[in-house]
């Protein structure tokens, strides 16, 4: 079975204020489910915002965690 590799732009080039769970997981080197657990328990490295019921992860907070 062939795996599909999704490439995201470097976080330094992002102009959006928030990213999806999959994108945030990629940048933070975590699995998307880990971020969903953080959101549910409200105890992770970063707290998401909810946009129309979906999780969105602030780019500025991700950059702080990564020291960018």
Beta strands, then each sheet from edge to edge (+ up, - down):
strand 1: 18-19
strand 2: 49-51
strand 3: 54-58
sheet 1: 1+ 3- 2+
end
